Amino acid sequence: MKKSGLKVSFYLKKSEISEDGLCPVMGRINVGRYSEAAFSAKLSASPKAWMLGRATGKSAASRKINRQLDEIRASALSVYQELSAVRMVVTADDVKCQIQGMAFGQETLMGYFGTFIENFAKRVGANRARATLKSYRYTYKCLSTFLETEYKLSDIPFTALDRSFIDRYDVYLRTQRRLATSTVGFHATRLKMIVSEAITDGIITADPFAGYEAEKPQREQKYLTSEELHRIMTTPLHDSRLYHVRDLFLFSCYTGIPYGDICLLTEDNLETTEDGTVWIRSSRKKTKMDYEIPLLELPLRIIEKYRGMAPEGRLLPMYGNSTLNDYLKKIAKICGIGRRLVYHCARHTYATEITLAHGVPLETVSRMLGHSRITTTQIYAKVTDDKIGTDTEDLDSRIASRFTVAI
């Protein structure tokens, strides 16, 4: 919108003249032809010293009134320009709310976001994860760069947020930052969380995300098939480091324990029951949920192979997560696996191919993975075609003799 779209004028409210002969000074904001809002300038002037929306005369009182009126007009123009930079439609009421200093109009997006991060940081180690704090800081940085790049602003009032702002942010992340679809969705989710907190706190009432839905990436298979898993187990690698990484990856494939939790395991987490079964009992670093897993032969052999080799009494000698993923790319190439292989694939493989596909109930899988909700487990454990085929054959064998019909 152009500057000419805004008009600020002043007049006296002569119906409320005081005993000393002064009238309240009122302001009127016009945006376009149809949007109008009146407000009190919190000043008083004599009708005898007022003309064409200004105080007349050269007295100190008149000069002070006119200076304050100029400041109000300049403030209204500044607010209007800021709002019109991020919103398709700006009303006179929007400008009025800002210059009057209404509570819900004073809170800014980046200021509120910064406070949220500070409070979140205080809870890290208690009921919040440091990795999540890092992700909020990353979103904050992206949002700050977006405001500076697209609007030449360091911050905006919460009332300036609307659907057009969200859509423009989405396009910026995809085109200017060239982020993947999943990463765009991640940043949108983090910003939506901040907006939801602001709505809960009563700072804003309208949800700028209403009707917005981030484009979802094409679903990719995150687990290894039994044939791919067999290739990783049997293909010669000709490098001791690759064999080491393969063993660590297979340990997770056959236990479902994620990278961060494996790094924390010690001998104290191993427990042997009366029947000789060795269990790992611990709690998830991320959710604090307890989990217990009976160890199969392969993870037992891996523990024995590396026993005593890890520092500080840890169960296994681990590489850094990024290093593991770099080596896994090489392993995937050697084994002829043509899709992306990262360490977290092992957890999905355990849920789908090792447990669910072999008849372990979903509720049991959820307990072993340390999930608090079955819906989370369903993200990891997928029902494969082979599983459907096997279950159907079992069903057919059970009911074949019970239900017969002459054809």
N, C-alpha and C positions, 0 to 999 in steps of 0.2 A: 504494500500500500504506500501511496505517496504522502508527503507531509501535508498537502492540501486536504487530505481526507479527515484531518482533525482540526477542530475549532474549539478554542477555549475563550469564553466570555464571562464578564462579571457584572452583577447588578445588585442593587440594594433591595432588601426585603422591607419595604416601607410599612407593611402591616404590623411590624413588630418594633416600632420605634420606642426607644427607652426614655426614661425620665429626663436624661441629660441630652436628649435630642439626637441620639445616634441610632443608626439602623444596621442590622447584620449584613455583612457582605457575602453574597452567594456566588457560587461559580456554576457555569453550565458547560458541559462537554458535549460536543456534537461530533459524531463519526458518520460521515456520509450524510444522507438526507433523512434517514429514519431512526437512527440510534442516538438517543439523548439521555443525559443523566445530570441531575442537579446535586450540588453538595455545598456544605458550609465552608467558607474560607477561614472561619474562626477569627474574623476581623470585624471591626465596626467603623462606620464613617458617617459624617454628617451629610444629609441630602444637599445642604447649601454648598458643600465642597466636593461635589461629585458630578461628573459629566462623561458620557460616552464610555462608561465602564472603567473610569479612572478617577482617582482623587485629584482634585484641582488645587492650585496654589503651590507656594514654595515653602510651606512650613515643614518642620521636621516630621510632624505626624503624617502629612500627605506623602512626603518622600518615602517614609518607612512603609506605608501601606502599598504604594506603587512598587517598591522593591520586592515586597513579599508576594504581590500579585504576579510579578515577572518570574519569581522563583517557582510559584505554583504552575504557571504556564509552561515554563521550561521543563519542570518535573513531569508534567502530563505528556509533553512531546517526547521526552526520553522514554517514558514507560510505553507510550504508543509505538515507538520505533522498535523497542525490544520485543513487545508482544507480536507485532506484525511481522517480525523476522522469523518467528517460529510458528505462527498460526495463520491460517487462511482467512479467518474472520476475527476481527477484534471489535468488541462493542464498547459503547461509552461506559457501561457499567464496569467492564474489565479495567479500564483506565482509572475510573473513580476508586475502585477497590484498592488499587496500588497506591495512588497518591494520598489516600486517606489513612493508609497504614493499617488496614483491616488485618486481623490476626492470620487468616488463612491466605492472605495475599503476600505476607512478608517472608514466609519460609521459602527458601530456594532449593532447587533440586540437588546441586552439588554440595551445598552446605549440609543438607539433611543426610545425603549419602555419606559424607565424611563422618558425621556424628554416628551414623549407623555402624560404620567400619570400626570406629574407635570403641564403641560399646561391644561389638562382636569380638574384637581383639582381647578384651578383658575376660572373655569367657572361654578362650582357647585353652585347652587342657582340662577344662571342667566338663562342659557339655557341647563344645564346638571344636571342630578340627582345624588345624593350621592350614591345611590344603584348601579348605573352603574359604578361609580368610584371604588367602592368596588369590583365589578366583574372583572374589569381590573387588579386591584392589585392581585386578586386571581389567574388570569391567569398568571400574571408576576411571581408569586411565583412558580407555577407549572412548568413553562418553565425554570426558573432558576434551580430548582431541577432536571429537566430532563437533562439539560446540564451538571450539576455536576455529576449526577449518570451515565449517558450513555457515556459521552465524557471526563469527568474529566476536564471540562472547565468552567470558570465563564462567558464567553461571546464568541461570534463568529462574524466574519465580515458578513455583509449582503450578500456578494458575495458567501458565503459558503452555503447559503440556496438553496436547490433544492428539487425536488419531493421526493427523498429518505429520506431527513431530515423530511419532513412533514409526510411521511408514518411511519417512525420510531417513531415520536412523538405520532402519533395516536395509535400505538401498545403499547407504554409505558403507555399511559393514561388508556388503557383498561386492560392491564395485570399487570403492576407494581402498579399503583394507584387503580386499580379495580373500575374505575368510570363507571357509567351507560352510556348507549349509548347516551342519551340526553345530559349528562354533557360533554362527549367527543366532541359532536357536538358544544356545547357552547364554549369550549376552542378553538376549531378549528376556529370558527367564530371570536372570539376576536383576535386571532393571524392573521387571514386573514385580518382583519381591519387594523392592524399595517402594514402588508406588502403592502396593498393598499395605505396607507398613504405614505410609502417609495417610491412606484412607482410614485405617484403623485409628490413627491418632487424631483424626478429624481435621487434618490440614487441607485435604481436598475431598470433594464429595463425588465427582464424576471420575470414572475410570477411563483414562485415555487408551487403555488396551482393549476396550470393549469392541468386539468384532474383529480384532487382530488375531491372526493365527500364523505363527512362524512356519515357513515351509519346512517340511520334515525331509531328512535325507532318505535316499533309497535304502531300504533295509538290507543289510549285508549279513551273511551267515558268520557268526562270531565263534562257533564251535568247530572243532575238527571232526571229520567223519572217522569212523573206525578204520577205514582204509588209509586215510592221511595220517592218522595216529600211528598205524603200523609202519608206515614209511619212515616216520621220524625215529621210531624205535629200532629199525633195522638197517637204515641206509648208512654206509661208512662215511665218516666225516673227516678223518685224517687230520684232526687238529685237537689237541687236548683241551683248549679253551671251549671249542664248540661242543665237545663231549660233556664238559662241565655244565655249560648252559643248558644243553639238552636234558641232563639229569635234573637240574633245578626246575625246568619247565615240566618234565614228566612228573616230578613230585607234586606239583600243583595240579596237574591233570588227574592224578589219582587220589588227591585229598580235597581238592576244591579250595584250598587255603590261598588267599590273595597274597601278592608280593609283600605288602606292608606288614602283614601278620606273620609271614614266614620269617622275616628279618628279626622278629622278636622272640621266636621260639627258642627254648632251651631244653636241656634234658629234664628239667622239672615238669615240663608239659607232657612228658611221656608217662603213661600209667599202664601197668600190666594187670589184667584181671585174673581171677582164679582159673579160668579156662585157657589162659595163655595168650589171649588176644591183647595186642598193644594198642592203646588208644592215645590220641592227642586231645587234651582238654585245655581249653583256653577261652579267651573272650576277644571279640572283634575290636580292633583298634578304633575303627570308624564309628561303630554303633554301640560299643560296650556290651553287645549281646554275647552270651555264652554259647560255645559250640563244642561238640565232642564228636570225634571221628575215629572209627576203628580202622587201623592201618592194614592195607592189602600188602601182598608180598613185595611188589615193586617199590613202594615208598620205604618199606623196611630195609630193603637192600641198599637203597640210596643213602639212608641214614647211616648204615653200617659202613658204607664206602667212604663217607666223609667225616666219620666220627673223630672228634678231636682236632679237626682242621680249621674250624671256625673260631674267630677271636671272641673274647669275653664270654666264653661258655655258651655261645649260640649253637643251635642245632645244626645249621648248614652254613657253609661259606658262601655268602651271596655277593653278586655284583650289584652295581647301581642299576636302577630300573631302565634308564636310557641305554646303558651298555648292554643289558640283557636283550632289549628290543633290537639293537643294532645287530647283535649276533644271531638273533632269531630270524632276521631277514636273510642272512647268509644261509642259515639252516634250511629255511623254506625254499630258497633257490636250489640248493643242492638236492633237496628231496623232491623237487618238481611240484611244489605247492604254489600255485599261481596267484594266490591272494594274500592280503596283508596278515602277517602273523606277529602278534604282540603277546607279552606275557599273560595279560588278562584273558586271552583266549583259553588258557588252561582251565580257568574257573568255569567258563561256559561249557567246556568240553566235559568236565567232571559232572556238571549238572545234567547234561543232555546224554552223552554217550556212555559214561561210566555208571551212572546211577539210574536215571529215569528210563533209559532204553533197556535196562536189564531188570525192570520190574520194581525198583525202589519207589515207594509212594511219594508223591509230591510233598506231603507234609513232613516226611522223614528227610527228604532232600533239603527242605527249607531249614530244618533244625540243624543239619550238618553244615549248611552254608552260613549259619549264624544270622539268618534274616528274621526280622520282627513281623513281617507280613508275607503271606503267600503270594500276593501280587508281585512282590519284588522277585521272588523265586521264579515266577512265570517268565520274567524277562530273561533269565539265564537258562532255564530248562525248556527246551523245545521238543514237542512231540514230532518225531521223524516218521517218514513213510514206513521205514522198517518196523518201528515200534507199533504203528497202526496195523501193519500186516501180521506181526506176531500176536498182538492182542486179539485180532479177529480170528486167527487160527485157533488160539486157546479157547475163545468163546465158542467157536464152531464145535470143537471137540467136547465141550462141556454140555452143550444143549442138544447135540445131534440125537442122542438116545431118548431125550425127554419129549421132543416135539416131532411127530411124524405125520405125514399126510399122504394119502394115495393120489398119485397123479397119473 
